[in-house]
Amino acid sequence: VSTIILNQKNNFERRLGIWPAGFDKDDVMYCNTAYGDYPTYLPQKNADHVKGLFTGWMVLNYNKPVQTSSTLGGYSPNYAVDEDMKTYWSAKTANKGEWFQTDLGEVSTIHAIQINYADQDAEFMGKSEGVFHQYKIYGSMDGKKWSVLVDKSNNKTDVPHDYIELKQPEKARYLKIENIKMPTGKFALSGFRVFGKGAGEKPAPVEDFIVLRSSPKKFGERRNSWLRWKQNDLADGYVIYFGKSADKLYGSIMVYGANEYYFSGMDRTDTYYFQIEAFNNNGISERSAVVKSE
């Protein structure tokens, strides 16, 4: 369990992250955080947590086109699909009928949806009794004819970060969430995340992956390194794996929309190993060759 910094409405605003951890056959402790905020199966007896229990359902609407019923000031609609929990979109009101719509770009197979509400003009702090959100989510093939995928119009449970797995996968290109009731503040979303499988190609393996680090023979800051790679045109992002042994790459870093990362988590005298893979709404590429950094 780890606390994740948010630090927007309060200096100590945090989220809790829970990931599988354990000891490998050599008694080396690991924690598998790769795709740790994507849908993941609950651990079962004798599960291999090093390989992980990721469902393989990808984010289908990262930085995809969006439409809204209204927008408050600079709380832009694209902030609800940028995979950044520090940004959010807000409607002008909390009225019933305010809506947010996302275009997946193609007809895709939808397995799950997550709604991360944001606090805009909230009138109370902390937890209170009788707090709940109510909404409906619609799906469409053409953006004109809609069917209900999720109906929470009678919800009375406090679920500010609701996650819904559909009973059966659904095909759709457009999804719309319609507000029915907010407990306080305006209708605002930091994330409207659609999970499943796209109909296109997954990215090719990453090319030209390098790790730049000060030489041990020269005076320099060896606790940091600069990781760079060739931009993959089909990639939404990348996952970098690292560790102190080539067969124990237990650390992971997720990078969206960039082809470099400044890594500041190294011990000065130790050798490190790195590997990278690309991902998009259709799947994950094969990993690159392992790169050694002395």
C-alpha positions in Angstrom: 0.0 0.0 0.0 1.3 3.4 -0.9 0.1 7.0 -0.7 -0.1 8.8 -4.0 0.3 12.6 -4.1 -2.5 14.7 -5.4 -2.0 18.0 -3.6 -4.7 20.1 -5.4 -7.4 21.0 -2.9 -5.2 20.5 0.1 -1.4 20.1 0.7 -2.0 16.6 2.1 -4.5 15.5 -0.4 -3.6 11.9 -1.3 -4.9 8.7 -2.9 -4.2 5.1 -1.8 -2.6 2.6 -4.2 -2.7 -1.1 -3.6 -0.4 -3.4 -5.6 0.7 -7.1 -5.2 4.0 -7.5 -3.4 6.0 -10.5 -2.2 9.4 -12.3 -2.3 10.8 -14.2 -5.3 12.6 -17.5 -5.1 15.8 -15.7 -4.1 14.0 -13.9 -1.3 14.2 -10.6 -3.1 11.2 -8.4 -2.4 9.2 -7.1 -5.3 6.1 -4.9 -5.9 4.4 -5.1 -9.3 3.0 -1.7 -10.2 2.9 -2.1 -14.0 -0.5 -1.0 -15.3 -1.4 -0.8 -11.7 -4.3 1.7 -12.2 -5.8 -0.4 -15.0 -8.3 -3.2 -14.3 -6.6 -6.0 -12.6 -7.8 -9.4 -11.4 -7.9 -10.0 -7.7 -5.1 -12.3 -6.5 -5.9 -16.0 -6.4 -4.1 -18.8 -4.6 -0.6 -19.5 -6.0 -0.9 -16.5 -8.4 2.3 -15.4 -10.0 2.5 -11.7 -8.9 5.7 -11.1 -10.7 3.9 -11.7 -14.0 0.9 -9.8 -12.7 -2.8 -10.2 -13.0 -3.5 -7.4 -15.5 -6.7 -8.0 -17.5 -5.2 -6.6 -20.7 -8.0 -4.1 -21.0 -6.5 -0.8 -22.2 -7.7 2.8 -21.9 -9.7 3.4 -25.1 -10.2 7.1 -24.9 -6.8 8.6 -23.9 -6.7 12.1 -25.4 -9.6 11.3 -27.7 -12.2 13.9 -28.9 -14.8 15.0 -26.4 -18.0 17.0 -26.2 -19.8 18.5 -23.2 -23.1 20.2 -22.3 -21.1 23.1 -20.8 -17.7 24.0 -19.5 -16.7 26.1 -16.5 -13.9 28.6 -17.2 -10.5 26.9 -17.9 -11.6 23.4 -16.7 -11.4 22.1 -20.2 -13.2 19.0 -21.4 -9.9 17.2 -22.5 -8.8 17.2 -18.9 -11.2 14.3 -18.2 -9.4 12.1 -20.7 -5.7 13.1 -20.2 -4.9 10.3 -17.6 -3.8 13.0 -15.1 -5.6 13.0 -11.8 -4.4 16.5 -11.1 -6.6 18.0 -13.9 -10.3 17.9 -14.4 -13.2 19.2 -16.4 -16.2 20.9 -14.8 -19.6 21.8 -16.2 -21.1 25.1 -15.3 -23.7 23.6 -13.0 -24.7 20.4 -11.2 -28.0 20.4 -12.9 -29.6 17.1 -14.0 -28.9 16.7 -17.7 -25.4 18.0 -17.8 -23.3 15.5 -19.8 -19.8 14.6 -21.0 -19.2 12.6 -24.2 -16.1 10.8 -25.5 -15.4 9.5 -29.0 -13.2 6.4 -29.1 -12.3 7.0 -32.7 -13.5 3.6 -33.8 -15.9 0.9 -32.7 -14.3 -0.9 -29.8 -15.0 -3.6 -27.3 -15.8 -2.1 -23.9 -15.3 -4.2 -20.8 -15.3 -1.6 -18.0 -15.7 2.1 -17.2 -14.3 4.2 -14.3 -15.7 7.6 -13.3 -13.4 9.8 -11.2 -15.4 12.7 -9.9 -13.6 16.0 -9.1 -14.4 18.5 -6.4 -15.5 21.8 -7.9 -17.2 24.3 -5.5 -17.9 21.6 -3.0 -19.7 22.9 0.1 -18.4 20.5 2.7 -15.1 18.8 3.4 -14.3 15.2 4.4 -16.8 12.4 4.6 -20.4 13.0 5.3 -23.4 10.7 5.6 -26.0 10.6 2.8 -23.5 11.4 0.1 -24.0 9.8 -3.3 -23.8 10.4 -7.1 -26.4 9.4 -9.6 -25.8 9.1 -13.3 -26.4 7.2 -16.5 -23.9 6.1 -19.1 -24.9 5.6 -22.7 -23.2 3.9 -25.7 -23.6 4.5 -29.4 -22.2 3.3 -32.7 -22.8 6.5 -34.6 -23.3 9.3 -31.9 -27.0 9.5 -32.8 -28.8 6.4 -31.5 -28.0 5.7 -27.9 -28.5 2.7 -25.5 -28.1 2.6 -21.7 -24.9 0.8 -20.6 -24.9 1.8 -17.0 -27.9 3.0 -14.9 -27.0 4.5 -11.5 -30.1 6.7 -11.4 -31.1 5.2 -8.1 -27.7 4.8 -6.5 -27.5 5.7 -2.8 -23.9 4.6 -2.2 -20.9 6.9 -1.8 -18.8 6.1 -4.9 -16.8 9.2 -6.0 -14.5 6.9 -8.0 -17.0 4.4 -9.3 -15.7 1.4 -11.3 -18.1 -0.7 -13.3 -17.4 -4.0 -15.2 -20.0 -4.7 -17.7 -21.8 -8.0 -17.4 -21.1 -8.6 -21.1 -18.6 -6.7 -23.3 -20.3 -4.0 -25.4 -19.5 -2.6 -28.8 -19.5 1.2 -29.2 -17.6 4.1 -30.5 -19.2 6.9 -28.5 -19.9 7.0 -24.7 -21.8 9.6 -22.8 -22.3 10.1 -19.1 -25.3 12.1 -18.0 -25.5 13.7 -14.6 -28.6 13.1 -12.5 -27.5 14.1 -9.1 -24.3 15.5 -7.5 -24.0 15.5 -3.6 -22.3 18.9 -3.7 -20.5 21.3 -6.1 -20.7 21.2 -9.8 -20.7 18.2 -12.2 -17.0 17.6 -12.6 -14.8 14.7 -13.8 -11.1 14.2 -13.4 -11.3 11.0 -15.3 -13.9 9.3 -17.5 -11.9 6.1 -18.3 -13.1 3.5 -20.8 -11.4 0.2 -20.7 -11.4 -2.6 -23.3 -9.9 -3.5 -26.7 -9.6 -1.4 -29.8 -9.9 -2.8 -33.3 -6.6 -1.6 -34.6 -2.9 -2.5 -34.3 -0.8 -2.5 -31.2 2.5 -0.6 -31.3 5.7 -2.1 -32.7 8.6 -2.6 -30.2 10.4 0.5 -29.1 13.5 1.4 -31.0 16.7 3.3 -30.0 16.2 3.0 -26.3 19.2 4.5 -24.4 20.1 5.3 -20.8 22.4 8.3 -20.2 24.2 8.4 -16.9 27.4 9.9 -15.6 30.5 7.6 -15.9 31.7 6.0 -12.6 35.2 7.3 -13.5 34.1 10.9 -13.6 32.5 13.2 -11.0 28.8 13.5 -11.7 25.3 12.9 -10.3 25.0 9.1 -10.8 21.7 8.8 -8.8 19.9 10.2 -11.9 19.7 9.1 -15.5 18.1 10.3 -18.7 16.1 7.7 -20.6 15.3 8.4 -24.2 13.8 6.4 -27.1 12.4 6.9 -30.6 8.8 8.1 -30.6 6.4 5.4 -31.7 3.7 6.8 -33.9 1.1 4.3 -32.7 1.9 4.5 -29.0 -0.2 6.3 -26.4 2.5 5.7 -23.9 5.3 3.5 -22.6 6.2 1.4 -19.6 9.8 1.3 -18.5 11.0 -1.6 -16.3 14.1 -1.4 -14.2 16.1 -3.2 -11.5 19.5 -4.2 -10.3 19.5 -7.5 -12.0 18.6 -8.2 -15.6 16.2 -10.9 -14.6 14.6 -8.9 -11.7 13.2 -5.8 -13.4 10.6 -5.3 -10.7 10.3 -1.5 -10.8 8.1 0.2 -13.4 7.4 3.7 -14.7 4.5 4.7 -17.0 5.0 7.6 -19.4 2.3 9.1 -21.5 2.9 11.2 -24.6 6.7 11.6 -24.4 9.8 9.9 -25.6 12.1 10.6 -22.6 12.1 10.3 -18.9 14.4 11.7 -16.2 14.8 9.0 -13.6 16.0 10.0 -10.1 15.6 6.8 -8.2 19.1 5.2 -8.5 21.8 4.3 -6.0 25.1 6.0 -6.9 27.4 3.0 -7.0 25.0 0.3 -8.3 24.5 -1.1 -11.8 21.0 -0.9 -13.2 19.1 -2.6 -16.0 16.3 -1.2 -18.1 13.7 -2.4 -20.6 10.8 -0.6 -22.3 7.5 -1.4 -24.1 4.9 0.7 -25.9 1.1 0.5 -25.5 -2.0 1.9 -27.0 -5.8 1.2 -26.9 -5.2 -2.0 -28.9 -2.5 -3.6 -26.7 1.1 -3.8 -25.7 4.2 -4.2 -27.8 7.0 -6.7 -27.1 9.7 -5.4 -24.7 12.9 -4.0 -26.0 16.3 -5.6 -25.3 17.6 -5.1 -21.8 19.9 -2.0 -21.5 22.7 -2.1 -18.8 23.8 1.1 -17.0 26.9 0.9 -14.9 
